[in-house]
Amino acid sequence: MPADVKTNRDRTAARILPFPTPSTSTGGQTVVPERFKILDGKVAIYQRTGSRNWYAEYSITGAGQQRVALKTDSLTEAKEKAECCYLSAKRRKVDGKTARSWTFTAVAQKWCEHIESEMEASRLPSHWEKEIRKVQRYWMPYLGNKDITEITKADIRGFIGWRRNYWITGPGRIAPTMIVRRGGVAVEVKAIEYVREGKRLCRPAETSVSDNRIKNEHNAFRNVLKFAEEHGYLTELPQSPEFKQVNNCRPDFTLSEFKHLLTLSLERCRFDHHHIMVERFRLHCFIVAMAYSGMRVTEAMRLRWQDVMLSGTGEEKDIRLRVHGKGHRGEFFPLMNVAEAFDHLWGLAEFLRSKPSSPDDWVFAHADGTRIESFKKGLTELLKAAGLLMNAEGKRRSASSFRHLYATQQILAGVNTYDLAKSMRTTQQMIERFYGHITPQDIKDRLRPEWKLPAAILQSPQVA
């Protein structure tokens, strides 16, 4: 189009604008527009250089200066929007809300970016990535563009029903599927896709949602709200409903069951095939180390030889472990049975590699030195062979059951819960709620003390 030809839009702008637009030239130079004020100068409307859209700027007492993109190039529409934004901000301030409206999705995205930067700087452990996925997969689709200041207790309660139907009628209904084997039968299930260390992976989705899972996902949501409050997106946290939580502690072993398991484990190590014998003996050492130390599985899998500190010999021998996992780091003193298990693991690694292990080597490692990711398969086979895979309540045992065994036996041995909590890197409340599998049978002798009563009370009544 020739430069001297004006469109209808240009003519309209020339009639209504009280000052030149950014595209207006004077002597070949762009003229920067002046501010155009409305509402007795309380609101300024302006255009930025290089843009025909209008912006508004105003101040709210106690909230500072606010700038709003009006997203229109029409002055008439811009004036209406600017006035509406200003009055809305004033009303929000009177109602105790933030002057500017923020959607939950926008704030949640900022929270995700904050958590990612904290993990990159090693100020937060890597398991916070799971919290990000909970917010992105469930809470952001559920609340969407709802104003974060208008989230109510009813909205939060409504998440429970929405979450239970997520894979049926919610967004999860269009998720991809995958084939898995359950009970020897191939079945098609919903799949969750995610990225880990640059690799795109998928896993079966758990379509049945427990009360504990919903409570954990609600905790991730509360973290977003606390972040919003700290950064000024929210003035007051909304009330949350009471979430039902089932006592879902893992099963442990009785001492007789544990003795039976150790006996069978040693018998299974006597196998003609060298590779199988080595794998089973390594599993046996893992069981001993877990049961007599109370370590978490993640802590054991991350142990390097530099974290195993042995000192002294004979009766003076001692062992100290340095562990980290589940956001906890610390040192503790396990029972001495652990030292024997680690001595066997050291000797086994030296035999297989024909050289001593270095401080950086993994304690639980394959013959080539690579870290063992899990003992789940071998332990499941052993538990099945021992008839101990399920406890009396029908709960499935796992490697975590040895931590519960350790806590229970330590309490029965007289270790107080404060000392035990320090050693296990948890709290007294967690010990009493989840780890202390004490039965009346275990403490029946302590429940039958000898009462010292007056002799008269113990005498038989005289028959007249």
DOSENU-697929 format. One line per 10 residues: number of its first residue (from 0); for each residue x negated, y negated, z negated of C-alpha. Coordinates in Angstrom, 3 decimals, m for minus. Each point is the difference from the previous one (the first is absolute). Example, Ala and Ser with C-alpha at 12.3 -4.5 7.8 and 13.67 -1.06 7.14 Angstrom:
BEGIN
0> m12.300 4.500 m7.800 | m1.370 m3.440 0.660
END
This chain:
BEGIN
0> 0.000 0.000 0.000 | m1.402 m3.473 0.876 | m1.247 m1.972 m3.011 | 2.353 m2.913 0.661 | 3.130 2.161 0.036 | 1.826 0.037 m3.352 | 2.255 2.813 m1.147 | 3.315 m0.502 m1.800 | m1.763 1.099 m3.208 | m2.610 m2.760 0.400
10> 2.675 m2.633 0.588 | 1.944 1.159 m3.066 | m3.120 m0.153 m2.174 | m0.792 m3.479 1.295 | 3.469 m1.218 m1.004 | 0.113 1.424 m3.561 | m3.585 m0.123 m1.270 | m0.894 m3.141 m1.996 | m3.700 0.573 0.769 | m2.064 1.651 2.752
20> m0.218 3.833 0.011 | m3.360 1.774 0.009 | 0.330 0.464 3.742 | 0.480 m3.729 0.595 | m3.140 m1.626 1.347 | m1.153 m3.590 m0.295 | m2.849 m0.906 2.279 | m0.749 3.702 0.576 | m0.307 0.748 m3.750 | 2.366 2.032 m2.180
30> 1.822 m2.054 m2.596 | 0.423 1.630 m3.443 | 3.597 m0.561 m1.189 | 0.816 m1.800 m3.215 | 2.098 1.541 m2.760 | 3.749 m0.341 0.278 | 1.724 m0.166 m3.407 | 3.533 0.846 m1.068 | 1.970 0.049 m3.282 | m1.420 m3.331 m1.119
40> m3.558 1.098 0.695 | 0.194 3.190 m2.112 | m0.525 2.245 3.033 | m2.505 m0.578 2.807 | 0.488 1.596 3.415 | m2.927 0.222 2.370 | m1.450 1.853 2.959 | m3.475 1.457 0.000 | m2.415 m0.807 2.769 | 0.490 2.418 2.878
50> 3.458 1.153 m1.153 | 3.490 m1.240 0.825 | 1.538 1.726 m3.046 | 0.882 m1.993 m3.101 | m1.266 0.453 m3.555 | 1.278 m1.364 m3.306 | m1.909 m1.095 m3.068 | 1.406 m0.923 m3.407 | m0.838 0.137 m3.712 | 1.902 1.831 m2.717
60> m0.598 m0.998 m3.614 | m1.967 2.722 m1.727 | m0.584 1.943 3.220 | m2.255 m2.376 1.927 | 0.049 m0.780 3.688 | 1.861 2.347 2.339 | m0.548 0.369 3.759 | 2.552 1.808 2.116 | m0.062 0.974 3.682 | 3.429 m0.938 1.402
70> m0.489 2.086 3.181 | 1.816 m2.370 2.332 | m0.971 m2.761 2.441 | 3.367 m1.755 m0.345 | m0.152 m3.042 m2.281 | 3.696 0.212 m0.884 | m0.308 3.657 m0.994 | m3.287 m0.694 m1.804 | 1.626 m2.701 m2.146 | 2.806 2.355 m0.997
80> m2.403 2.821 m0.815 | m2.357 m2.257 m1.952 | 2.854 m1.391 m2.100 | 1.294 3.531 m0.629 | m3.459 1.262 m1.035 | m0.534 m2.919 m2.361 | 3.385 0.336 m1.726 | m0.406 3.772 m0.197 | m3.416 m0.405 m1.639 | 1.472 m2.461 m2.508
90> 2.799 2.431 m0.823 | m2.432 2.901 m0.384 | m2.067 m2.062 m2.399 | 3.070 m0.837 m2.100 | 0.898 3.715 m0.074 | m3.464 0.870 m1.331 | m1.244 1.487 3.267 | m3.031 m0.868 2.124 | 0.430 m2.962 2.290 | m0.808 2.059 3.066
100> 1.822 3.181 0.952 | m2.168 3.103 0.463 | 1.296 3.297 1.346 | m0.951 3.192 m1.800 | m1.682 1.367 3.129 | m2.232 m3.087 0.310 | m1.094 0.167 m3.642 | m0.448 3.781 0.121 | m2.255 m0.368 3.028 | m2.145 m2.526 m1.874
110> m0.166 2.433 m2.942 | m1.147 2.807 2.317 | m2.743 m2.202 1.428 | m1.059 m0.971 m3.538 | m0.219 3.643 m1.121 | m1.954 0.974 3.125 | m2.544 m2.775 m0.606 | m0.328 1.057 m3.662 | m0.655 3.612 1.060 | m2.593 m1.104 2.567
120> m1.780 m1.949 m2.738 | 0.148 3.103 m2.269 | 2.025 m1.885 m2.597 | 2.837 2.516 0.368 | m0.251 3.795 0.471 | 0.930 1.507 3.360 | 3.186 1.659 m1.306 | 1.697 m3.443 0.181 | 0.382 0.755 3.698 | 2.878 2.289 m1.012
130> 1.716 m2.944 m1.699 | m0.273 m1.999 3.216 | 1.621 2.830 1.960 | 2.880 0.219 m2.502 | 0.761 m3.701 0.453 | m0.381 0.031 3.787 | 1.937 3.204 0.605 | 2.905 m0.518 m2.408 | 0.338 m3.411 m1.658 | m0.697 m2.196 3.027
140> 2.635 1.726 2.186 | 2.471 0.023 m2.910 | m0.230 m3.680 m1.027 | m1.203 m1.363 3.362 | 0.451 m3.769 0.330 | 1.912 m0.452 m3.229 | m1.108 m3.082 m1.972 | m2.293 1.332 m2.715 | 1.576 m2.336 m2.569 | 3.442 1.456 0.704
150> m0.891 3.640 m0.726 | 2.315 1.219 m2.755 | 0.257 2.966 m2.325 | 2.754 1.343 2.257 | m2.341 m0.132 3.013 | m2.634 1.990 m1.885 | 2.577 2.547 m1.181 | 1.226 0.342 3.584 | m3.470 1.165 1.025 | 0.594 3.319 m1.789
160> 2.834 1.084 2.309 | m1.696 m1.470 3.079 | m3.225 1.866 m0.799 | 1.736 3.347 m0.523 | 1.564 m0.314 3.469 | m3.129 m1.405 1.664 | m0.698 3.171 2.041 | 3.691 0.714 0.672 | 1.733 m3.244 0.980 | m2.766 m2.566 m0.557
170> m3.052 m0.990 2.058 | m1.577 3.417 m0.581 | 2.623 1.744 2.146 | m1.908 m1.006 3.165 | m3.387 1.105 m1.354 | m2.005 2.537 2.028 | 0.107 3.669 m0.969 | m2.608 2.713 m0.474 | m0.013 3.776 m0.383 | m1.078 1.481 m3.334
180> 0.132 3.510 m1.415 | 2.038 0.516 m3.149 | 0.418 3.464 m1.422 | m1.552 1.426 3.165 | 2.607 m1.705 2.200 | m0.704 m2.881 2.393 | 2.320 m2.922 m0.690 | 0.319 m3.485 1.496 | m0.291 m2.851 m2.524 | m0.313 m3.776 0.031
190> m3.570 m1.293 0.183 | m1.717 m3.024 m1.525 | m2.743 m1.514 2.157 | m2.865 m1.928 m1.604 | m3.601 m1.059 0.627 | m2.908 1.085 m2.208 | m3.623 m0.917 0.721 | 0.929 m0.971 3.550 | 1.778 3.301 0.739 | 3.722 0.226 0.707
200> 1.480 2.805 m2.080 | 3.441 1.316 m0.864 | 1.452 2.035 m2.847 | 3.417 1.485 m0.799 | 2.384 m2.505 m1.557 | 1.542 0.849 m3.358 | 3.648 m0.558 0.874 | 1.233 0.926 m3.503 | m0.700 m3.000 m2.220 | m0.517 0.501 m3.722
210> 0.756 m2.552 m2.712 | m3.701 m0.270 m0.794 | m0.845 m0.785 3.630 | 2.588 m2.797 0.092 | m1.371 m1.408 m3.263 | m3.553 0.031 1.385 | 1.141 m1.788 3.159 | 1.797 m2.547 m2.182 | m3.303 m0.637 m1.829 | m1.607 m0.884 3.339
220> 2.872 m2.433 0.644 | m0.550 m1.622 m3.431 | m3.637 m0.573 0.917 | 1.160 m2.070 2.981 | 2.324 m2.040 m2.225 | m2.773 m0.651 m2.547 | m2.252 m1.151 2.843 | 2.803 m2.307 1.218 | 0.402 m1.496 m3.455 | m3.745 m0.568 m0.422
230> m0.273 m1.751 3.390 | 3.065 m2.205 m0.305 | 2.344 1.826 2.375 | 2.239 0.953 m2.908 | 0.773 m1.868 m3.215 | 1.493 2.884 m1.980 | m0.079 3.778 0.385 | 3.419 1.565 0.640 | 1.312 2.546 m2.493 | m0.455 3.641 0.915
240> 2.399 2.836 m0.809 | m1.085 2.877 m2.199 | m1.472 2.746 2.144 | 0.513 3.550 m1.157 | m3.300 1.831 m0.421 | m0.211 3.740 m0.481 | m2.784 1.451 m2.127 | m1.855 1.552 2.911 | m3.150 1.142 m1.779 | m1.965 2.809 1.619
250> m0.036 3.455 m1.610 | m3.033 1.189 m1.933 | m1.179 3.463 m1.058 | 0.178 1.802 m3.304 | m3.336 1.269 m1.315 | 0.940 3.601 0.808 | 0.936 m0.997 3.565 | m3.240 m1.913 0.408 | m2.039 2.954 m1.295 | 1.766 2.299 2.465
260> m0.709 m2.442 2.844 | m3.726 m0.222 m0.829 | m0.314 3.797 m0.270 | 1.667 0.551 3.368 | m2.046 m2.791 1.576 | m3.273 1.658 m1.006 | 1.201 3.391 1.234 | 0.848 m1.510 3.394 | m3.546 m1.374 0.265 | m1.291 3.586 0.299
270> 0.648 0.214 3.727 | m2.121 1.587 2.736 | 0.376 m2.901 2.441 | m2.675 m2.568 m0.883 | 1.916 m3.081 1.193 | 3.186 0.935 m1.887 | m1.985 0.816 m3.147 | m1.675 m3.442 0.085 | 3.327 m1.811 0.522 | 1.666 1.854 m2.859
280> m2.894 m0.554 m2.384 | m0.009 m3.714 0.819 | 3.741 m0.073 m0.713 | m0.617 1.755 m3.340 | m2.523 m2.698 m0.990 | 2.499 m2.666 1.048 | 2.686 1.514 m2.264 | m2.374 0.133 m2.988 | m1.145 m3.597 0.577 | 3.573 m1.283 0.292
290> 1.405 1.897 m2.983 | m2.782 m0.907 m2.422 | m0.364 m3.640 1.048 | 3.542 m1.219 0.750 | m1.181 m1.789 3.146 | 2.433 m1.182 2.635 | m0.304 1.850 3.298 | m1.104 m3.163 1.818 | m2.687 m0.575 m2.632 | m1.388 3.513 0.418
300> m0.030 m0.209 3.793 | m2.023 m3.239 m0.139 | m2.668 1.287 m2.382 | m3.596 m0.226 1.170 | m2.930 1.553 m1.831 | m1.092 m3.433 m1.156 | 3.307 m0.156 m1.926 | m0.835 3.183 m1.956 | m2.351 m0.912 m2.849 | m1.478 2.993 m1.816
310> m2.402 m0.348 m2.910 | m1.752 2.293 m2.456 | m0.252 3.779 m0.031 | 1.413 2.831 m2.073 | 2.097 m1.213 m2.906 | m1.049 m3.578 0.735 | 1.395 0.137 3.522 | 2.569 m2.667 0.827 | 1.943 m1.171 3.062 | 1.572 m3.302 0.962
320> 2.021 m0.720 3.144 | 0.483 m3.268 1.867 | 3.238 0.032 1.991 | 2.213 m2.305 2.041 | 3.426 0.559 1.459 | 3.566 m1.358 m0.072 | m1.344 m3.475 m0.735 | m1.914 1.145 m3.086 | m3.754 0.211 m0.602 | m1.757 1.244 m3.078
330> m2.248 2.474 m1.746 | 1.079 2.766 m2.340 | m1.246 3.135 m1.734 | 1.719 3.238 1.103 | m0.109 3.317 m1.842 | m3.299 1.823 0.359 | 1.513 2.759 2.169 | m0.183 m2.534 2.833 | m3.808 m0.054 m0.172 | m0.162 3.712 0.819
340> 2.317 m0.456 2.995 | m2.165 m2.807 1.374 | m3.165 2.048 m0.537 | 1.523 2.728 2.183 | 1.054 m2.528 2.659 | m3.522 m1.496 0.073 | m1.557 3.444 0.389 | 2.506 0.992 2.687 | m0.690 m3.140 2.048 | m3.775 0.522 m0.309
350> 0.358 3.624 1.140 | 2.168 m0.868 3.020 | m2.130 m2.952 1.209 | m3.415 1.302 m1.100 | m0.733 m3.294 m1.752 | 1.106 m1.834 m3.154 | 2.935 m2.398 0.200 | m0.719 m3.730 0.119 | 1.729 m2.511 m2.333 | 2.238 m1.187 2.863
360> 1.243 3.491 0.866 | 3.568 0.986 m0.801 | 0.525 2.377 m2.928 | 2.865 1.816 1.707 | m1.388 0.438 3.498 | m0.089 2.528 2.833 | m3.170 1.868 0.949 | m0.930 m2.790 2.441 | 0.346 m2.674 m2.716 | 3.258 m1.548 1.190
370> 2.517 m0.847 m2.716 | 2.805 2.454 m0.716 | 3.279 m1.851 0.469 | 2.217 2.407 m1.937 | 0.115 3.394 m1.734 | 3.750 0.210 0.541 | 0.041 3.014 2.341 | m2.356 2.168 m2.058 | 1.606 m0.974 m3.305 | 3.500 0.766 1.314
380> m1.130 3.469 1.090 | m1.546 0.622 m3.428 | 3.094 m1.214 m1.865 | 2.215 2.228 2.143 | m2.240 2.990 m0.666 | 0.160 m0.737 m3.744 | 3.768 m0.519 0.065 | m0.474 m3.543 m1.347 | 0.939 m2.177 2.963 | 3.292 m0.968 m1.690
390> 0.608 m0.595 m3.678 | 3.050 1.153 m1.959 | 1.953 m3.113 1.116 | m0.685 0.671 3.682 | m2.538 m2.826 0.373 | m2.958 0.605 2.279 | m3.456 m0.114 m1.565 | m2.919 m1.756 1.657 | m3.537 m1.174 m0.782 | 1.494 m2.838 m2.079
400> 1.409 2.600 m2.406 | m3.497 0.499 m1.448 | m0.035 m3.629 m1.169 | 3.234 0.663 m1.865 | m1.441 3.203 m1.471 | m3.014 m1.962 m1.268 | 2.148 m2.683 m1.642 | 2.301 2.509 m1.697 | m2.824 2.123 m1.421 | m1.937 m3.045 m1.199
410> 3.051 m1.264 m1.912 | 0.558 3.434 m1.538 | m3.667 0.044 m1.009 | 0.520 m3.190 m1.992 | m1.314 m2.687 2.395 | 2.044 m3.172 m0.582 | 1.825 m1.500 2.957 | m1.937 m3.276 m0.104 | m3.370 1.734 0.458 | 1.465 2.357 2.568
420> 1.509 m2.866 2.022 | m3.382 m1.759 0.067 | m1.719 3.170 1.195 | 2.631 0.724 2.672 | 0.108 m3.629 1.204 | 3.706 m0.445 m0.665 | 2.258 m1.326 m2.773 | 1.384 1.524 m3.168 | 3.514 m0.437 1.388 | m0.918 2.040 3.095
430> m1.580 2.705 m2.166 | 3.102 0.302 m2.158 | 2.443 m0.225 2.891 | m1.623 2.145 2.690 | m3.028 1.916 m1.240 | 0.829 1.387 m3.436 | 1.767 3.286 0.821 | 0.457 0.918 m3.662 | 2.613 2.641 m0.821 | 1.442 0.895 m3.426
440> m1.845 3.322 0.265 | m3.317 m1.888 0.202 | 0.568 m1.905 m3.223 | 2.200 2.357 m2.030 | m2.660 0.422 m2.728 | m0.311 m3.780 m0.380 | 3.786 m0.240 m0.269 | 0.031 2.410 m2.955 | m2.029 m1.672 m2.745 | 0.326 1.077 m3.605
450> 2.289 m2.370 m1.876 | m0.991 m0.848 m3.567 | 3.302 m0.080 m1.840 | 0.757 m0.035 m3.747 | 0.069 3.508 m1.449 | 3.587 m0.448 m1.210 | 1.232 m0.331 3.571 | m1.604 3.302 0.985 | 1.483 1.986 m2.932 | 3.007 2.226 0.604
460> 3.236 m1.170 m1.624 | 0.982 1.780 m3.230 | 3.173 2.030 0.200 | 2.294 m0.639 m2.932
END
